[in-house]
Amino acid sequence: MEHSLKKAIVLQAVEEPVTYTDSKLGGQPYCKPGDEFPIHESGTPYMFLAQLNFSQLPKLENYPQHGLLQFFVLADEDYGLYEDGYYCRYYEEIEPSVDIEPFSEEEEEYELCEPIIFGGPYAFKATLQEELVPYTDPRSVHYELPMKDPEYGKYFDKTDSSGTKIGGYAFMDKNSFDEHNSHAELLFQLDMEGNDKKTYAMILDSGTMQFFIEREALKAKDFSKLYYYIYSL
């Protein structure tokens, strides 16, 4: 089972100040001079989700060691899920900012859908952890996992793959995997975020957003083609 261990960067959104180039949930994406907020060819606006500043994060093999990666999805009825409606932008080199981005409680309004991020921006606190392969992952068939209680229950409890994170294993059931994501690497997973008083992020009915990438594309830092999914119980 130990051979199935994968490292992941677990991200927790917190209400702390961020600059324009920090890792964050919501707010305004960093843009180089001359760049603009991306617009879909259909004219439907994109929704900015998060940006990851890899120079501030723990290091994962094959993932960027520096640079800024941003995630957007279409603000339509299905959040771009059935229209290949995601956009991922990577800046390999950036000039760090010292300007604090103002926090707002206001929610972005969209014509076709409810917002996913409520207020913001929120800072990301990062923790490096190791994850065992969950039963729901198709790769679990390559490992001798316990199939009877009490070992089954103990192992199942250890393999909760939920949460916002980079890398590791995705929070999905076996029916949600296909020929694309069943062998690709988890690039970014956005789960429900918040505290006991306030919700920061919510996807559909407590859903989870995932972006997968082929390993060779990840090594090459080519984020032009991802596999984008929404998993909802």
Secondary structure, 3 states (H helix, E strand, C coil): CHHHCEEEEEEEEECCCCECCCCEECCCCCCCCCCCCCECCCCCEEEEEEEEEHHHCCCCCCCCCCCEEEEEEECCCCCCCCCCCEEEEEECCCCCCCCECCCECCCCCCCCCCCCECCECEEEEEEEEEECCCCCCHHHHHCCCCCCCCHHHHHHHHCCCCCEEEECCCCCCHHHCCCCCCCCEEEEEECCEECCCCEEECECCCEEEEEEECHHHHHCCCCCCCEEEEECC
